[in-house]
Amino acid sequence: MVRIGAFLVGLFFAGWLLVSFLVGAVAYVTDPPAVTVEHEFHRDPKHVAFSFDGPFGKYDQAQLQRGFQVFKEVCSACHSLKFVAFRDLKGIGYNEAEIKAIAKNWAIKTPDVDPKTGEMSTRAPIPADYFPKPFANNVAAAAANNNAIPPDLSLMTKARHHGSAYVYSLLTGFQAQPAELLKEFPDAKTPEGLHYNPYFANLNLAMAPPLTADGQVTYGDGTKATVDQMSQDIAAFLTWTAEPKLENRRRAGLATIFFLLIATGLAYMAYQNIWADKKKAA
């Protein structure tokens, strides 16, 4: 009796799911969802090759240092790196003296408390400090950026699908709205104060193009600072801030795979040896 009851209950739920599916399918066919401007004109990130792509990829420290320079001279005026400390720059090839100099000369000072008066003050950062935020709070950030709060970039490449390519595509994707977009969606004109970019989720963002001309940054290693090159370099640097242990993780993964292959081979040979006599007897 219990089995019959369970069968009937399962049959009821299966039938209900089938009916729901059929109703949904009919509704989709008879009244399909409206086509949106984002669906039609949003673009997937461009294809771009980085040295750290693939299971054997490694960071290019020269590129990471160039990307840090782009962040320092262009991005740090609006964006923060709240999960990255100055001393972490050792991971991209800077020595202790260079890190101390970078921290000491950082344009934005670290909030502090005056030990004598107890009042808020600022001081020059030290290597142990995290990169200071460019704005005191979200209200100040919004007031300075057309009511848009610039996001922290520490984990940006992990927060976006195809993160490295997304950052590169976004920085090189600013353009005028296509005529066909305005023809098909006349109400989708980019609002005043926003900027059209097909690689952004809703096509319009408050950030103006940050990299606007070749030579905007002068690289110390002599690399030509084209907009494309600067975009690749900052994308690589932000990949490192999000995954500073990427190379170690991949090495550990490859070592684990190698160990499992050897262990599998040994287990198979042990199996053959243990059952060899019994197979002969059979």
C-alpha positions in Angstrom: 0.0 0.0 0.0 2.8 2.4 0.9 4.5 1.7 -2.5 1.3 2.4 -4.3 0.9 5.7 -2.4 4.5 6.7 -3.2 4.0 5.9 -6.8 0.8 8.0 -7.0 2.5 10.9 -5.3 5.5 10.7 -7.7 3.2 10.4 -10.6 1.3 13.5 -9.5 4.4 15.6 -9.2 5.8 14.4 -12.5 2.5 15.2 -14.2 2.4 18.6 -12.6 5.9 19.4 -13.8 4.9 18.2 -17.3 1.9 20.5 -17.3 4.0 23.5 -16.1 6.5 22.9 -18.8 3.9 22.7 -21.5 2.1 25.9 -20.3 5.4 27.7 -20.2 6.4 26.5 -23.7 3.0 27.6 -25.1 3.3 31.0 -23.5 6.9 31.4 -24.8 5.7 30.6 -28.4 2.5 32.7 -28.4 4.0 35.6 -26.5 7.8 35.6 -26.8 9.9 37.9 -24.6 10.5 41.4 -26.0 13.9 41.9 -27.6 15.9 44.4 -25.5 18.7 46.7 -26.6 21.1 45.0 -24.2 20.4 41.6 -25.7 20.9 42.9 -29.3 24.0 45.1 -28.8 25.9 43.8 -25.8 29.1 42.2 -26.9 31.2 39.4 -25.4 34.7 40.3 -24.4 37.3 40.5 -27.2 39.8 37.7 -27.6 43.2 38.8 -26.2 46.2 36.6 -25.3 48.0 37.0 -22.0 51.1 35.3 -20.8 49.2 33.7 -17.9 46.6 32.0 -20.0 46.4 28.2 -19.9 47.6 25.7 -17.2 51.3 26.5 -17.8 50.9 30.3 -18.1 53.0 32.6 -16.0 52.8 36.3 -15.1 55.0 38.6 -17.0 56.5 40.8 -14.3 57.4 43.6 -16.7 53.8 43.7 -17.8 52.6 43.7 -14.3 54.8 46.6 -13.4 53.6 48.5 -16.4 50.0 47.8 -15.4 50.8 49.0 -11.9 52.1 52.2 -13.4 48.8 52.7 -15.3 46.9 52.1 -12.2 49.0 54.6 -10.3 48.9 57.4 -12.9 45.4 56.9 -14.2 43.1 54.6 -12.2 44.0 55.4 -8.6 42.4 58.8 -8.8 39.0 57.2 -8.6 39.4 53.5 -7.9 40.7 51.7 -4.8 42.7 48.5 -4.2 41.5 47.8 -0.6 42.7 44.2 -0.5 46.2 45.0 -1.7 49.0 46.3 0.5 52.1 48.1 -0.7 54.3 45.3 0.5 52.5 42.9 -1.8 54.2 44.7 -4.7 57.2 42.4 -4.0 55.2 39.8 -5.9 55.6 41.7 -9.1 59.3 42.3 -8.8 59.8 45.4 -6.6 62.4 45.3 -3.9 62.0 46.7 -0.3 63.6 50.1 -1.1 61.4 50.6 -4.1 58.2 49.6 -2.2 59.1 52.1 0.6 59.6 54.8 -2.0 56.3 54.0 -3.7 54.4 54.1 -0.4 56.0 57.3 0.8 55.4 59.1 -2.5 51.8 57.9 -3.0 49.6 60.8 -3.8 46.8 59.7 -1.5 47.6 59.7 2.2 46.6 57.1 4.8 44.0 58.1 7.4 45.4 58.2 10.9 44.7 59.6 14.4 46.9 62.2 15.9 48.2 60.6 19.1 48.5 63.9 20.9 45.0 65.3 20.1 43.0 62.3 19.2 41.8 64.1 16.0 41.7 62.5 12.6 44.7 63.2 10.4 46.7 61.7 7.6 50.2 60.4 7.1 52.4 59.0 4.3 51.7 55.3 3.8 54.2 52.6 4.8 54.7 49.2 3.1 52.4 47.5 5.6 49.5 49.7 4.7 46.8 48.8 2.2 46.4 51.2 -0.7 44.4 54.1 0.6 41.0 54.9 -0.8 40.8 58.0 -3.1 37.6 59.1 -1.3 36.7 59.4 2.4 33.4 57.6 1.9 30.8 56.6 -0.7 29.0 60.0 -0.5 32.2 61.8 -1.5 32.9 59.2 -4.2 29.4 59.7 -5.7 29.6 63.5 -5.5 32.8 63.5 -7.5 31.7 61.0 -10.1 28.3 62.0 -11.4 26.5 60.1 -8.6 28.3 56.8 -9.5 30.6 55.1 -7.0 33.7 53.8 -8.6 34.1 50.1 -7.7 37.1 48.7 -5.9 39.4 46.9 -8.4 41.1 44.4 -6.2 38.9 41.5 -7.3 37.4 42.9 -10.4 38.8 40.2 -12.8 37.3 37.5 -10.6 33.9 39.3 -10.3 33.4 39.4 -14.1 33.2 36.6 -16.6 36.4 36.4 -18.6 37.7 39.0 -16.2 41.0 39.9 -17.9 39.5 40.1 -21.3 36.5 42.0 -19.9 38.8 44.7 -18.4 40.7 45.0 -21.7 37.5 45.1 -23.8 35.9 47.7 -21.6 38.8 50.0 -21.7 39.1 49.8 -25.5 35.4 49.6 -26.2 34.2 53.2 -25.7 32.6 54.4 -28.9 29.7 56.4 -30.3 26.3 54.7 -30.3 25.7 52.8 -33.6 23.2 54.3 -35.9 21.4 51.0 -36.2 20.9 50.9 -32.4 19.1 54.3 -32.4 17.1 53.3 -35.5 15.9 50.1 -33.8 15.6 51.4 -30.3 15.1 55.2 -30.5 14.4 55.5 -26.8 17.8 53.9 -25.9 19.9 57.0 -26.6 22.8 57.2 -24.1 21.7 59.6 -21.3 23.6 62.8 -20.7 26.7 62.2 -18.6 27.0 58.5 -19.5 29.2 56.9 -22.1 28.3 54.1 -24.5 30.3 50.9 -24.3 29.0 47.6 -25.8 31.1 45.5 -23.4 29.3 46.9 -20.3 26.2 45.1 -19.1 23.7 47.8 -19.8 25.7 49.5 -22.5 26.1 52.8 -20.7 28.4 53.6 -17.8 29.3 56.7 -15.8 33.1 56.3 -16.2 34.5 58.3 -19.1 37.2 56.7 -21.2 40.2 56.6 -18.9 42.8 55.8 -21.6 42.3 58.3 -24.4 45.6 58.7 -26.2 48.8 56.9 -26.9 51.6 58.0 -24.7 49.3 58.9 -21.8 51.7 57.0 -19.6 55.5 56.9 -20.1 56.8 53.4 -19.5 60.1 53.2 -17.8 61.1 50.1 -19.8 60.7 51.8 -23.1 57.5 50.0 -24.2 55.3 52.0 -26.5 52.3 53.1 -24.5 49.5 52.7 -26.9 45.9 52.6 -25.7 45.8 48.9 -26.6 49.1 48.2 -24.7 48.0 50.1 -21.6 44.7 48.3 -21.5 46.4 44.9 -21.7 48.9 45.9 -19.0 46.3 47.1 -16.5 44.1 44.1 -17.2 47.1 41.8 -16.4 47.9 43.8 -13.2 44.3 43.5 -12.0 44.4 39.8 -12.7 47.4 39.6 -10.4 45.7 41.7 -7.6 42.8 39.2 -7.8 44.9 36.1 -8.0 48.4 36.8 -6.7 49.0 33.1 -6.0 47.9 31.9 -9.4 51.2 30.4 -10.4 51.6 28.6 -7.1 48.1 27.2 -7.4 48.7 25.9 -10.9 52.0 24.3 -9.8 50.3 22.6 -6.9 47.5 21.3 -9.3 50.0 19.9 -11.8 52.0 18.2 -9.0 48.7 16.7 -7.7 47.8 15.4 -11.1 51.3 13.9 -11.6 51.1 12.2 -8.1 47.6 10.8 -8.9 48.8 9.4 -12.2 51.8 7.6 -10.5 49.5 6.4 -7.7 47.0 5.0 -10.2 49.8 3.2 -12.0 51.2 1.7 -8.8 47.7 0.7 -7.7 47.0 -1.1 -11.0 50.3 -2.9 -10.9 49.6 -4.0 -7.3 46.2 -5.2 -8.3 47.7 -7.3 -11.2 50.4 -8.7 -8.8 47.9 -9.7 -6.1 45.5 -11.4 -8.4 48.0 -12.9 -10.8 48.1 -16.4 -9.1 44.3 -16.6 -8.8 43.8 -15.7 -12.5 46.2 -18.5 -13.5 44.4 -20.9 -11.2 41.1 -19.9 -12.8 
